[in-house]
């Protein structure tokens, strides 16, 4: 008489997934004639996949506070380093100053930042958060903390620390500026989206 077996939902899912999508660290790569089989990792794909997912989820949290991701990032930078000129901010973000105009104008019109004459160079204005901007930044910081916790919830504290260290090492090796999203390089001209 045959014995009935039951499988957990996780085991059924593992069997249902094609080999390319299973969460393995390495997968064998096809070898050509006279070549030994090599193993390839899927680190780049997973980083891109998680990055896109994390950006979308943060975008939802920012939108609930009436911010786009670029607006939230700009307010964060101005709050952390008040007094920078628009040109200095553009250099830091790696984008032409003209592409920041709509973002800066929008935050100013909402009363979240203000332009002040730069005492060192009267041709430039320094950007500063207002009291309302500081309150908005506190709400964005809380949303960011909740986002961080949600994204990394499956990891232990030690795993989070290790992952953060490894990702920081990769980011530094590729010349990425800490705390600055490379998406600012591709901002559309005169748009805040």
C-alpha positions in Angstrom: 0.0 0.0 0.0 1.5 3.4 -0.9 2.3 5.8 1.9 0.8 9.3 1.7 3.2 12.1 2.1 2.5 15.8 2.7 4.8 18.6 1.9 5.0 22.0 3.5 3.9 25.0 1.4 7.6 26.1 1.4 8.7 22.7 0.1 6.0 22.8 -2.6 7.1 26.4 -3.6 10.8 25.3 -3.8 9.8 22.5 -6.2 7.6 24.8 -8.3 10.3 27.4 -8.8 12.6 27.1 -11.8 16.3 26.7 -11.0 17.2 30.3 -12.0 14.9 31.8 -9.4 15.7 29.6 -6.4 17.6 31.6 -3.7 20.9 29.8 -4.1 24.2 31.6 -3.6 25.8 30.1 -6.7 24.5 28.2 -9.7 26.5 26.1 -12.2 27.2 27.9 -15.5 27.2 26.0 -18.7 30.7 25.0 -19.8 31.8 25.0 -23.4 33.9 22.3 -25.0 37.3 22.0 -23.1 36.2 24.4 -20.3 35.6 23.5 -16.7 32.2 24.4 -15.3 32.3 27.6 -13.3 29.9 28.8 -10.7 28.2 32.2 -11.1 26.6 34.2 -8.3 23.4 36.2 -8.6 24.6 39.1 -6.3 24.1 41.8 -8.9 20.6 40.7 -9.8 19.5 40.4 -6.2 20.9 43.8 -5.3 19.1 45.3 -8.3 15.9 43.4 -7.5 15.9 44.4 -3.8 16.9 47.9 -4.6 13.9 48.4 -7.0 11.6 46.8 -4.4 12.9 48.9 -1.5 12.7 52.1 -3.6 9.1 51.4 -4.6 8.1 50.7 -1.0 9.9 53.8 0.3 8.2 55.8 -2.5 4.8 54.6 -1.1 5.8 55.8 2.4 7.0 59.1 1.1 3.8 59.6 -1.0 1.7 59.0 2.1 3.5 62.1 3.5 3.0 64.0 0.2 6.6 63.7 -1.1 8.2 62.1 -4.1 11.4 60.2 -3.5 13.5 63.0 -5.0 11.8 65.6 -2.8 12.3 63.5 0.3 16.0 63.0 -0.5 16.5 66.7 -1.2 14.9 67.8 2.0 17.0 65.2 3.9 20.2 66.7 2.4 19.2 70.3 3.2 18.2 69.3 6.7 21.5 67.5 7.3 23.6 70.2 5.7 21.8 73.5 6.0 23.3 76.5 4.2 24.5 74.8 1.1 23.9 76.6 -2.2 21.8 75.1 -4.9 24.9 74.7 -7.0 26.7 72.9 -4.1 23.8 70.6 -3.7 23.7 69.9 -7.4 27.4 69.0 -7.4 26.8 66.7 -4.4 23.9 65.0 -6.1 25.7 64.8 -9.5 23.1 66.6 -11.4 23.0 70.0 -13.2 21.6 72.8 -11.0 18.8 73.5 -13.5 17.4 70.1 -12.8 16.9 70.9 -9.2 15.0 74.1 -9.8 11.5 72.5 -9.7 12.4 70.4 -6.7 13.7 73.4 -4.7 10.9 75.7 -5.9 8.3 73.1 -4.8 9.8 72.6 -1.3 10.0 76.4 -0.9 6.4 77.0 -2.1 5.3 74.4 0.5 7.1 76.4 3.2 9.6 73.5 3.9 12.8 75.3 2.9 13.9 78.9 2.5 16.5 80.6 0.4 18.8 83.0 2.3 21.5 85.2 0.9 24.8 83.5 1.3 26.9 85.9 3.4 30.1 84.6 1.7 28.8 85.1 -1.8 25.9 87.5 -2.3 25.2 86.0 -5.8 24.2 82.7 -4.2 21.4 81.7 -1.9 21.9 79.2 0.8 19.1 76.6 1.4 17.8 76.0 4.9 14.9 74.0 6.3 12.1 75.9 8.0 10.4 74.8 11.2 7.7 73.1 9.0 10.5 71.5 7.0 12.1 70.2 10.2 8.7 68.7 11.2 8.3 67.1 7.8 11.8 65.7 8.0 11.0 64.2 11.4 8.0 62.4 9.8 10.1 61.3 6.8 12.8 60.0 9.2 10.2 58.0 11.1 8.9 56.6 7.8 12.5 55.8 6.8 13.1 54.0 10.1 9.9 51.9 9.6 11.0 51.2 6.1 14.4 50.0 7.2 12.9 47.7 9.8 10.3 46.3 7.4 12.9 45.6 4.6 15.4 43.9 7.0 12.8 42.2 9.3 13.8 38.6 8.2 17.5 39.2 9.3 19.0 39.0 12.8 20.7 42.1 14.2 24.1 40.5 13.4 23.0 39.7 9.8 21.8 43.3 9.3 25.2 44.6 10.5 27.1 42.2 8.2 24.9 43.0 5.2 25.2 46.7 5.8 29.0 46.4 6.0 29.2 44.3 2.8 26.9 46.6 0.9 28.9 49.7 2.1 32.1 48.0 0.9 30.5 47.4 -2.6 29.1 50.9 -2.8 32.5 52.4 -1.9 34.4 50.2 -4.4 32.1 51.5 -7.1 32.5 55.1 -6.2 29.0 55.7 -4.9 28.7 58.7 -2.6 27.4 57.7 0.9 23.9 58.9 1.5 23.3 60.1 -2.0 21.1 58.1 -4.4 22.6 57.9 -7.9 19.1 58.4 -9.4 19.6 62.2 -9.1 21.9 62.0 -12.0 18.9 61.1 -14.2 16.4 63.7 -13.0 14.3 65.0 -15.8 14.8 68.7 -16.5 12.3 71.0 -14.6 10.3 68.1 -13.1 10.0 67.0 -9.5 8.9 63.4 -10.2 
